[in-house]
Amino acid sequence: MDAEAARYIAKGMALLGLGASAIAEGYLMGKALEGMARNPEVGGALFTRMLIGAAVAESTAIYAFVGFFVM
């Protein structure tokens, strides 16, 4: 395998990280909204925790995005 093929494989793996992060973020948002709909009393605390989780998932996507362009 030459260096060009290895670079394309690495870029494909970075794109998998981007896709997985998008799926995880959508799942997180959906489940948080479902929890808020089922129990409105904990909506405020659940919303702040959801934002922290979304920030972590988004940072993973940003790292994969930067890695894609660095390669």
C-alpha positions in Angstrom: 0.0 0.0 0.0 1.4 3.4 -0.9 1.1 6.6 1.0 -1.7 8.0 -1.1 -3.9 4.9 -0.5 -3.3 5.1 3.3 -4.2 8.8 3.2 -7.5 8.1 1.6 -8.3 5.3 4.1 -7.5 7.7 6.9 -9.8 10.4 5.4 -12.6 7.8 5.1 -12.2 6.9 8.8 -12.4 10.6 9.7 -15.6 10.9 7.8 -17.0 7.9 9.7 -16.2 9.8 12.9 -18.2 12.8 11.5 -21.2 10.6 10.6 -21.2 8.8 14.0 -21.0 12.2 15.8 -24.0 13.5 13.8 -26.0 10.4 14.6 -25.1 10.5 18.3 -26.1 14.2 18.5 -29.4 13.6 16.9 -30.1 10.7 19.2 -29.1 12.8 22.2 -31.4 15.7 21.3 -34.4 13.4 20.6 -34.1 11.5 23.8 -33.7 14.7 25.8 -36.8 16.2 24.2 -38.7 13.0 24.9 -37.6 13.1 28.6 -38.7 16.7 28.8 -42.1 15.8 27.3 -42.6 12.9 29.7 -41.5 14.8 32.8 -41.7 18.6 32.4 -40.6 19.3 36.0 -37.0 18.3 35.3 -36.9 20.2 32.0 -34.4 22.9 33.1 -31.9 20.4 34.6 -32.2 18.1 31.6 -31.8 20.9 29.1 -28.5 22.0 30.6 -27.2 18.4 30.7 -28.3 18.0 27.1 -26.4 21.1 26.1 -23.2 19.8 27.7 -23.6 16.5 25.9 -24.2 18.2 22.6 -21.0 20.3 23.1 -19.0 17.1 23.7 -20.5 15.4 20.7 -19.9 18.6 18.6 -16.3 18.8 19.7 -15.7 15.2 18.6 -17.1 16.2 15.2 -14.8 19.3 15.0 -11.8 17.1 15.8 -12.7 14.7 13.0 -13.3 17.6 10.6 -9.9 19.2 11.4 -8.3 15.8 11.1 -9.8 15.3 7.7 -8.2 18.4 6.4 -4.9 17.9 8.1 -4.4 14.6 6.3 
